[in-house]
Amino acid sequence: MSLRLSEHPAHDRPRERFWAVGAPALTGQELLAILLGTGCAGRDALAVAGDLLSRTEGSIRRLAGRPCGELARVPGVGRAKAARLAAALELGRRASVEAEPPPERIRGPADVQRYYELRLRDLAVEEFHVLALGSQSQILADLLITRGILNSSLVHPREVFRAAIAEAAAGIIVVHNHPSGDPTPSADDRAVTRQLVDAGRLLDVPVYDHVIVGGERYVSFAEAGLL
């Protein structure tokens, strides 16, 4: 029978260590155990935290990309703790994004990649964003259009350009992620891009680029001559 955390020596308990040495000195397993609070029959919070990390080979970043439902199915986690974990990991992601200031101007696809990499690289599903730009290529807004599987029936020009026009955009760059980590454009990616480029010409709101983020890599339709 495993010990409860309260039955461990005080110097081995994550909460006590947190106050004694500070959060940076704790392992990822200990930090997760603090978030979990409790374990389950025969397994304390440290053991459950270790089980979570073993499923991602010890990577907190990969754990953050796992669906909440998958976390909830781990013995000792459940829906309430999974929600708590997902919320904490999302806060960490947002803090990382805030630490990286946005570029003042979008001068090319590398700026787009830098702006979106931390937002998109670890997501478990595809998100389709519109980056609304002003006349000097300054960022006016980051607009989330859809979340889920990308295809030409889900990303409709009406939704894309309604949002862009509301921001008085001089032009747009469309961006989405490939959760697989491979940014190679699919047939649907190309079809969506053709629709949007054609609509942008009619509305005089040009599509400057379509950038696909895959892990730490990207593909730019403009760079590849695909627009």
ZADREN-184179 format. One record per residue (C-alpha): residue in one letter; x, y, z. Coordinates in steps of 0.1 Angstrom, whole numbers, plus 5000, padded with zeros to 4 digits. Example, Ala and Ser with C-alpha at 12.3 -4.5 7.8 and 13.67 -1.06 7.14 Angstrom:
2
resn/c1/c2/c3
a/5123/4955/5078
s/5137/4989/5071
END
This chain:
227
resn/c1/c2/c3
m/5000/5000/5000
s/5014/5034/4990
l/5018/5061/5015
r/4996/5091/5014
l/5015/5124/5008
s/5006/5134/5044
e/5024/5102/5056
h/5057/5111/5038
p/5084/5129/5058
a/5077/5166/5057
h/5108/5173/5037
d/5096/5150/5009
r/5061/5165/5006
p/5057/5187/4975
r/5038/5215/4993
e/5063/5216/5022
r/5091/5217/4997
f/5074/5244/4977
w/5074/5267/5008
a/5109/5256/5019
v/5128/5259/4986
g/5104/5276/4961
a/5087/5264/4930
p/5117/5266/4906
a/5135/5239/4928
l/5106/5214/4924
t/5105/5187/4898
g/5077/5187/4872
q/5063/5157/4890
e/5061/5175/4923
l/5045/5206/4907
l/5018/5184/4891
a/5013/5166/4924
i/5005/5200/4941
l/4980/5207/4913
l/4963/5173/4917
g/4962/5176/4955
t/4952/5140/4961
g/4957/5106/4944
c/4935/5075/4946
a/4933/5042/4964
g/4968/5029/4968
r/4984/5058/4948
d/4993/5092/4962
a/4993/5124/4941
l/5031/5120/4934
a/5024/5086/4919
v/4995/5099/4897
a/5017/5128/4886
g/5044/5103/4877
d/5019/5083/4856
l/5008/5115/4838
l/5044/5123/4829
s/5053/5088/4818
r/5026/5091/4791
t/5046/5120/4775
e/5081/5107/4782
g/5085/5133/4810
s/5075/5163/4788
i/5053/5190/4803
r/5050/5206/4769
r/5036/5174/4754
l/5013/5169/4784
a/4999/5204/4777
g/4990/5193/4742
r/4970/5162/4753
p/4932/5165/4752
c/4915/5171/4786
g/4894/5140/4781
e/4925/5119/4779
l/4939/5133/4811
a/4906/5127/4829
r/4909/5089/4821
v/4942/5085/4839
p/4935/5067/4872
g/4935/5092/4900
v/4927/5122/4878
g/4891/5124/4867
r/4873/5154/4852
a/4878/5179/4880
k/4915/5174/4883
a/4919/5172/4846
a/4902/5206/4843
r/4925/5220/4870
l/4956/5207/4852
a/4945/5219/4818
a/4937/5254/4832
a/4972/5256/4848
l/4989/5245/4817
e/4969/5270/4796
l/4979/5298/4820
g/5015/5288/4815
r/5011/5289/4778
r/4995/5324/4779
a/5023/5336/4802
s/5049/5324/4776
v/5030/5342/4748
e/5029/5374/4768
a/5066/5372/4774
e/5072/5373/4737
p/5063/5408/4725
p/5046/5409/4691
p/5065/5424/4661
e/5057/5460/4654
r/5054/5451/4617
i/5049/5419/4598
r/5078/5420/4573
g/5076/5383/4562
p/5065/5348/4572
a/5092/5345/4598
d/5075/5373/4618
v/5042/5354/4615
q/5058/5322/4627
r/5073/5340/4657
y/5040/5356/4665
y/5020/5323/4664
e/5045/5296/4673
l/5038/5296/4710
r/5001/5300/4705
l/4997/5271/4680
r/5026/5246/4681
d/5013/5224/4709
l/4975/5224/4702
a/4958/5190/4697
v/4934/5204/4672
e/4937/5228/4642
e/4929/5265/4647
f/4924/5289/4618
h/4934/5325/4625
v/4932/5357/4605
l/4959/5383/4611
a/4943/5416/4603
l/4970/5441/4591
g/4969/5479/4587
s/4982/5499/4557
q/5018/5498/4572
s/5016/5460/4579
q/5010/5467/4616
i/4990/5441/4635
l/4954/5452/4640
a/4940/5420/4654
d/4944/5383/4657
l/4911/5367/4649
l/4902/5331/4656
i/4878/5319/4629
t/4875/5281/4634
r/4887/5254/4658
g/4887/5218/4646
i/4895/5200/4614
l/4903/5225/4586
n/4885/5220/4553
s/4869/5243/4527
s/4834/5238/4540
l/4844/5250/4576
v/4865/5280/4566
h/4841/5302/4546
p/4852/5335/4530
r/4822/5352/4545
e/4834/5346/4581
v/4870/5354/4573
f/4863/5387/4556
r/4835/5398/4578
a/4859/5397/4607
a/4887/5414/4587
i/4864/5442/4574
a/4852/5448/4610
e/4888/5456/4619
a/4893/5479/4589
a/4921/5457/4577
a/4940/5468/4546
g/4950/5431/4541
i/4952/5398/4559
i/4974/5369/4565
v/4957/5336/4573
v/4974/5312/4596
h/4966/5277/4609
n/4984/5249/4626
h/4990/5212/4619
p/4990/5193/4652
s/5010/5165/4635
g/5040/5188/4634
d/5043/5186/4596
p/5034/5219/4580
t/5031/5205/4544
p/4999/5220/4528
s/4971/5195/4522
a/4946/5195/4494
d/4921/5212/4516
d/4947/5238/4527
r/4952/5247/4490
a/4915/5248/4483
v/4908/5271/4512
t/4936/5294/4501
r/4923/5296/4466
q/4888/5305/4478
l/4901/5332/4502
v/4925/5348/4476
d/4897/5350/4450
a/4873/5365/4476
g/4900/5390/4488
r/4904/5403/4452
l/4867/5409/4449
l/4865/5427/4482
d/4898/5446/4478
v/4911/5430/4510
p/4942/5411/4497
v/4954/5378/4512
y/4991/5385/4516
d/5000/5349/4527
h/4988/5317/4542
v/5012/5304/4568
i/5009/5269/4582
v/5026/5263/4616
g/5038/5227/4624
g/5057/5224/4656
e/5087/5247/4652
r/5085/5247/4614
y/5062/5266/4590
v/5053/5267/4553
s/5045/5301/4537
f/5023/5299/4506
a/5038/5332/4495
e/5074/5320/4498
a/5065/5287/4481
g/5047/5305/4451
l/5014/5289/4460
l/4992/5321/4462
END
